[in-house]
Amino acid sequence: MEITLTKVHGSDNEFFILDQTKLERPLTDPEIISITQRVSDRKTGLWNGADGVLVVESPTHAGPIGKMRVINADGSEASMCGNGIRTVARYLGQAHQQSDFKIETMYADLLVKQATPLAPGIKTFQAEISPISFAAKDLGLHWQDLPELHHQKIGALSDQLFFTAVAVPNPHLISYVDHETLVGPELGRIASYLNNGDNPIFPSGVNVSFVEVLGDNHLFVRTYERGVGYTNACGTGMSASSLVYVLEQGGHFEQELTIQNPGGMVKTIVHENTDPARHSKYWVSLVGNATFLGSTTVTLDQLNDPQFDLTKVDFADTGEQVQYRNFVASLNI
Ligand SMILES: N[C@H](CCC[C@H](N)C(=O)O)C(=O)O
């Protein structure tokens, strides 16, 4: 059976889109997990690997034009992917000739739409990040029986840092830090402990972001992701960081925030809900690139054959990365 994989990125957070609706038969979940682990491997995977796979499926109910599942590089499944949903929005928008629609995700159908390009040649999309919850039970957080964690120390992690935990809806632990801490080893130390599979605080793991305030409505977010490790950017992490900026660090609802990350830059706007039909009290608009790097077709047998060298598989390169690199180079802000 032939499988086409399209390598895409949002802020250089890279994924392969795997469209199940194009296959002779649906893949089983164990097949999806093993394919993800194989193609994402940064050494032996496809085209230098990726941070995971975005599985596109038919929607399970009326309204959305497609469904997105998020599989981390280690094979674990996440409920949401902010950088990824922008690329799936571009993919589905092209396939269905629509520019403003909903995508079904694990917990909600989310609004996406094509947005004004961040720079010439940069296909840009806006995605709704929602539902959002601070409840420890929604986060898989276990710390001193706290129902929520807002700007609190966690002694077992650090005697200096203050943390806020929020699900968007995947779990994030956010800490506002100075520049030295942002670029130092603490993020890796704390996040690898919390994602080691048996710590008592986040037994199911958590995405951890350190945030530096560069100026008014201007942040730098560095993230160590559950199921992946360090990534160039994490859309849900930047959205969670933006919400914490508004609630705790002097930011304001409905104002456009510029969020830089190691892979580039996105814009966010934090909203307080007035529409009872929306999923939760807060939601975030995430605006950023949806870059398509190229695609290739391999067979399931090749993917299942450990002797088949994926690094030798050619991709039809779109050439879009040149424009994306020019965009990042222009970010001398
Ligand atoms: N990189 C993704 C997040 C993936 C989430 C995954 N790491 C998890 O929650 O386990 C983003 O742009 O939002």
The ligand as a MOL file (V3000), in Angstrom:
LIG
                    3D

  0  0  0     0  0            999 V3000
M  V30 BEGIN CTAB
M  V30 COUNTS 13 12 0 0 0
M  V30 BEGIN ATOM
M  V30 1 N 4.3280 21.2090 18.8750 0
M  V30 2 C 2.9020 21.2190 19.1050 0
M  V30 3 C 2.5380 20.6390 20.4150 0
M  V30 4 C 2.5260 19.1950 20.3600 0
M  V30 5 C 2.0240 18.7360 21.6550 0
M  V30 6 C 2.7270 17.5390 22.1870 0
M  V30 7 N 4.1460 17.7420 22.4020 0
M  V30 8 C 2.0660 17.1040 23.4760 0
M  V30 9 O 1.2380 17.8700 24.0100 0
M  V30 10 O 2.3740 16.0100 23.9280 0
M  V30 11 C 2.3200 22.6140 18.9720 0
M  V30 12 O 2.7570 23.3300 18.0850 0
M  V30 13 O 1.3940 22.9520 19.7360 0
M  V30 END ATOM
M  V30 BEGIN BOND
M  V30 1 1 1 2
M  V30 2 1 2 3
M  V30 3 1 2 11
M  V30 4 1 3 4
M  V30 5 1 4 5
M  V30 6 1 5 6
M  V30 7 1 6 7
M  V30 8 1 6 8
M  V30 9 2 8 9
M  V30 10 1 8 10
M  V30 11 2 11 12
M  V30 12 1 11 13
M  V30 END BOND
M  V30 END CTAB
M  END
